[in-house]
Amino acid sequence: MGLSWYHVHTIVLNDLGRLLSVYIMHTTLVVGWAGSMAQYELAVFGPSDPVLDPMWRHDLYGPGIWVSDPYGLTGKEQPVNPVWGM
């Protein structure tokens, strides 16, 4: 059946080398997943298609964070006080 979760945690917590390697492996997996999701969302991003765009649905672009030109490609700056009067 395998080792129970508390037995595995006891082994990992009592061995500093294993604890450090598990921590590094977990951090690498989380950062890799977050980076790949960010790359995917940037790859499929299209401001003209707000329905299918994941960044638009989660307010990661546009009025949600007051960014109209996030990379400065057009040279247009969005003021801190938005023009729509919030």
HUSUL-V766290 format. One record per pair of residues at least 12 apart in sequence whose ideal C-beta (glycine too) atoms are under 8 Angstrom apart, sorted by the first residue. I is the first residue (numbers start at 1). J is the second residue. Records with the same first field share a line. If there is no record, write none. Layout:
# HUSUL-V766290
I=J  J
This chain:
# HUSUL-V766290
41=54  55  60
42=55
45=61
47=61  62
63=82  84
66=78  80  82
